[in-house]
Amino acid sequence: MARIAQRMYRYRTRIEHRHEGLNARAGRAPPALFSLAILVASRSGPDRLEYRREFLGQGVYFSFHAVHLSQWPGRWSELESLARTNPFAVVIMAQLQALRYRTVSSGSLPVE
């Protein structure tokens, strides 16, 4: 999970840097960002991940939310009701179906 946290930090700083320049030229403030990792192959883990880097008393701390898809099959009806107005719910449902199919076709027990 440490590599995921480092990559998420890198992605966020790149997005911030890009939008900082674009918005400065347009005379606008940079947009607020929300970082979220949706972990497809993870069985479980904390709902927040963090990246820390420190050297000689200086450092960076970045934390963000993480969703472990394997914990969501039991919330299918909730996803169905959200799917009417939330396209992300549809994406999560599709990914859960793909994960279930992949698990069944590989001979492992299905994710329930």
Buried (B, 14 or more C-beta within 10 A) or exposed (E): BEEBBBEBBEEBEEBEEEBEEEEEEEEEEBEEEEBEBBBEEBEEBEEEBBBEEEEEEEEEEBBBEBBBBBBBBEEEEEBEEBBEEEEEBBEBBEBBEEBBEBBEEEEEEEBE
